[in-house]
Amino acid sequence: MLSATGDHSRDPDNQNGIYTGQLQTNRPVTVAGVTGMRKTYIVTANNPLPPPSGTSQVLYVFVSSGRTYWIDYDRYPGEADLASAFDAMVSNTFRFSS
């Protein structure tokens, strides 16, 4: 998880330095009363640094009390898919403070 002061939700590729592949889905979500976005990506590039090609990514972006929050999960090729557990963790444990 990363956060930064200000609303960066409308910045181009608003990931605050988190590398993401090609956008697959983008849908609104509400967690702890705060509406944000849940985005999924697939890495297709063969970059010299991780994540490798074939990685599936989930990125949540929220803005609350003047801060932007990015919460991400990368599933490398061949690893178990823990996206549903990651979604449950974000939905059930993440809280925002003012």
Order of alpha helices (4+ residues) and beta strands (2+ residues): beta-beta-beta-beta-beta-alpha
